[in-house]
Amino acid sequence: MKVNNNQLQFTELARFAKAMSHPVRLQILDILSKSACCYTGDITDELPIARSTLSQHIKELKDSGLIQGEYNPPKIKYCLNQQNWEKAKEFFTIFLNQNTKSTNCEI
């Protein structure tokens, strides 16, 4: 089966959407997007969640490629993966700005 570029874009878009499908992950992305550089510190200081829960959400975001970071005790450093962040913005913009064929459809 041949996979075309459009299918690959849908696969990446779905990966980004899955990672962004939880409110805490959106808050983490918001915190990181507002940082002038990489975020160093403890995000649990800004979010009322346990460190173990934060760790699970960070893992999902890292696995999706939206963030990158390193953990060198006692320092934790995370930032947006700028290349994938731009790709996600582009894919979501294209997908959400598609024209719909039927604008007067009522149920």
Summary of the structure (lengths in Angstrom):
residues: 107
radius of gyration: 16.8
end to end distance: 37.5
largest distance: 57.5
contacts: 244
relative contact order: 0.16
helix: 54%
strand: 13%
